[in-house]
Amino acid sequence: MRNWLAASACVALLFPGVASAQSYPTRPVHLIVGFPAGGPADIFGRSFAQALSAGLSQPVVVENKSGVGGVLGIDMVAKATPDGYTLGFNNQGSVAMAPYALSKMPFNPNKDLALVTTVVKVPEVVVVNPSLPVKSLAELIAYAKANPGKIAFGSAGAGGITHLACELLKVEAKIDVLHVPYKGAAPAVADLLGGQVQMGIFDVPVVLPHIQSGKFKALAVTSARRAPPLPEVPTTAEVGYPKVVSDNWYGLVAPARTPSAVLKRIHESAIAALRSPALAEQFAKVSGIPAPSTPEEYAVFLGEEQARWSAIIKAIGFKED
């Protein structure tokens, strides 16, 4: 017994990651959400954290670290001790858009993060103010071509998904519409309601009440599949624009160099959480769809997202200081 303890102590000294992985976790885990409390990212993050805590048998505490479209929060994760006690709830902006849109990126998502799993996808929808005389995406594109530069679209901010999704549509449909950036989705939606801008692409839960009330016309969902809350609205692929895909999505990451055994435990707990009917029900309340994956699948998906958005950012010559 004494020899075994001595050997164990040597292993712990020589390979601290192995020793910690065997007992992980022994204290609360922190999940960094790169957006303010109360917003969509926070709602998804807190629901996921609660479900993840059951699998880890430790509390998963959400910390909000907002700024630069989610970048500051994930930068905090990238620079954290790689022991599994600091995880990140990243959006696509922080790992697939910001690296190409920012003039200076504080971390490299392909080197400084360990990808665990995609967590949730949120479909987006093309909406217009009813004052615009169109009833379909085809009619919107035809109207835009007949009236170049006369349609304005609102976004939640330059360089984010609601901006670049419209830029993607512009490129694929070869139309000229004007970008009006706002400080958040709420003021953009307010001006779309008021007619100051005429169209936009937003997360379904952000505009669903206005679609249901008839204040917005929903023309197409920018996802591979129709959105459950809007089963009658076709996808962009169904109406001839298969490359116009702009799901909003969130994933789970850890610092690079986190021990593989710790990552395996986190992944197993995350997948169990994402396959839970209770979590699926929580996500569905805000139009979220669970998206469990392997780390390898996450890496492939991220590569596809980076290729899509880097091309659009380059095409429009966008750069943010």
C-alpha positions, 0 to 999 in steps of 0.5 A, a space after each residue: 500500500 505504501 509503495 502504491 501511494 508513493 507511486 501515485 504521488 509521483 504520477 501526480 507530480 509528474 502528470 498533474 493533468 492525469 491526477 486531476 482528471 481522475 477526480 474531476 470535478 471536485 468543485 463548481 465549474 464556471 461557464 462564461 457567457 459572453 453576453 449580458 444577463 437576460 439576453 438570448 445567449 444568457 437564457 440558453 447558457 443558463 438552461 444548459 448550465 443547469 442541465 450540465 451540472 447534473 452530469 458533472 455532479 457539481 454546480 455550473 455557475 454562469 458568469 456574464 462577461 460581455 463585450 465585442 460581440 462575445 469575444 471578451 468572454 471567450 478570450 477570458 476562457 482562452 486565457 484561463 487555467 486549462 483544468 476544466 473549471 472554466 468553460 465558455 459558451 461561445 457564439 458563432 460571432 466570437 469564433 467564426 466572424 470576429 477573427 476576420 472582422 476585427 483588426 486585432 483578435 485577442 485569441 486564435 479560436 483554432 489554437 487557443 480553444 478546445 472544442 467540446 460540442 455545438 450546443 444549440 442552433 437558433 434559426 433566423 428569418 427574413 422579415 419585412 415591414 408590411 409597407 413593402 409590397 412583397 409577399 415572398 423572397 423572390 418578390 423582395 429580390 425582384 423589388 430590390 433589383 428594380 429599386 437599387 439602394 432604396 431598401 434599408 435593412 437593420 441589424 443589431 450591429 456591424 459585423 454580427 450575424 444580423 448584419 452579415 446574414 443580410 450581406 450574404 443574401 445581398 451577394 447571393 441574390 445580387 441586390 443592392 440594399 443599405 445597411 443601418 446598424 443599431 446597438 442591439 436587436 431591440 432598437 433595430 426591430 423597433 425601427 423595422 416596426 416603425 418603417 425607418 428600415 424595411 427589412 432584416 434577418 433576425 433570430 426567430 424568437 426576436 421577431 416571432 411575436 411581430 410575425 404572429 401579430 401581422 406587423 412583420 411579413 416572414 419571407 424565408 427561414 435561413 436554415 437547412 430546415 424549416 423553423 418549428 414555430 414557423 412551419 409554413 415559411 419556406 427555407 432559403 434553399 427551397 426558394 432557390 438560395 441554398 448558400 444563404 444559411 445563417 443560423 445563429 448558434 452557440 457552442 461549448 469550449 474549454 481552454 486548449 491543453 485541458 487534459 483529454 480525460 477532463 474534456 471527455 468527462 465534460 463532453 459526455 455530460 454535455 451530450 447527456 444534457 443536450 439529449 435531455 427532453 427537459 432541456 430540449 423543452 427549455 430551448 424550444 421556448 425560445 426557438 432553440 434546437 439542441 445540436 449535440 456533436 463530437 469535438 471532431 464534428 464541431 471542428 468541421 462545422 466551425 471550419 465551414 462557418 469560418 469559410 462562409 463568413 470570412 468570404 463575406 467579410 472579405 467581399 464587403 471589405 469590412 474591418 472593425 477596430 
